[in-house]
Amino acid sequence: MLAETTTESSLFGIAAIITALGGVVTTVVAHKKGKSEATEKAAQECHERVTALRKESEQLGEELHQLKMERLG
């Protein structure tokens, strides 16, 4: 009877360790996925800002050109 209790306790201990390891693995995978998604979102936002700034720069360049032409002409 004591041997059965010790075996059961050992099995429960092993099950607890396996469950804990599964939790750690799940946490690591979720962290990496979240970090990857955040990086992709940041890259997309950066690309959008660069596109908007490039458009603004071209528009200001055209306005500057018009002002120079008016001043010369």
N, C-alpha and C positions, 0 to 999 in steps of 0.2 A: 504494500500500500504506500509506503514512503517512497519507493522507487517510482511509482506511478505519479505521485505528486511532484517529485523532482523533475520527471520527464515533462509533465504538463507545464510546469513553471519555465523550464528551459524553452519549450516550444513557444510559450507566450512571450518570453523575452526575445527570441529570434524574430517572431512576428512583429513585435514592437520596433525592433531595430530596422527591419525591412520597411516598415511603414514610415519610420522617420527618414530613412534614406530616400524613399519615394518623395516625401515632402521637400527634402533638400533639392533633389533633382528638378522637381516641378518649379520650385522657387527660382532656381538658376535659369531654367529655360524661359520662364515668364519674364525675368529681368532682362535677359538678352533680347527677347522679342520686343519688349517695351523700348529698350534702348535703340534697337534697329528702326522701329517705327518712328521714334522721336527724331532720329537722324534723317530719315527720309522726309519727314514733315519739315524739318528745318531746311533741308536742301531745296525742297519745293518752294518754301517761303522766300528763300534767298534768291532763287531763280526768278520768282515773280517780282521781287524788289529790283533786281538788276534790269529786268525787262522794262519796268516802269521808269526807272532812272535813265535808261538808254533812250527811251522815247522822249522823255522830258529834255534830255540833253540835245537831241536832234532838233526839237522844236525851238529851244533857246538859241541854238546855232543858226537856224533859219531866221529868227527874229533879229539876231545880231547882224547877220548878213544884210537884211533889209535896212536896218538902221545905218550901216556903213554906206550902202548904195544911195540912200536918201541924202546923207551928209555930203557925199562926193558929187552927187548929181544935182 
